[in-house]
C-alpha cells in the first residue's frame, strides 16, 4: 500500500531518471505505478487520422513503478518514507523518521 497521492512532489530513486524530481500526475494503485511530471519521457508515434492528418510523434510521460519514487522532504531535499498517525478521521500523513506532518 502506498501513501503517495496525486500532486505530491517526489524524487526518483532508481533508473535512468534517478535524482529527478517532479509532481505526481496520476497514481495507479492496481498496478503499483505512478506518472511523474517530466520523468520517464518517451515518444508516442501517432498514426494519420482526420484529427491529425500529418501523423507524427509526441513526447509524453510514461508510468514508473511506485517503489522507484520517494516523497521529497522540502526541508532537506531528500526522499523520505511516509507513515500515518492518528485514529479514525484524525489520520495524518507524516514523514519518517522525523515525524513532521505532510502538508
Buried (B, 14 or more C-beta within 10 A) or exposed (E): EEEBEEEBBBBBBEBEBEEBBBBBBEBEEEEBBBBBBEBBEEEEEEEEEEEEEEEEEEEEBEBBEBEBBBBBBEEEEEBBEBBEEEEEEEEEBBBEEEEEEBE
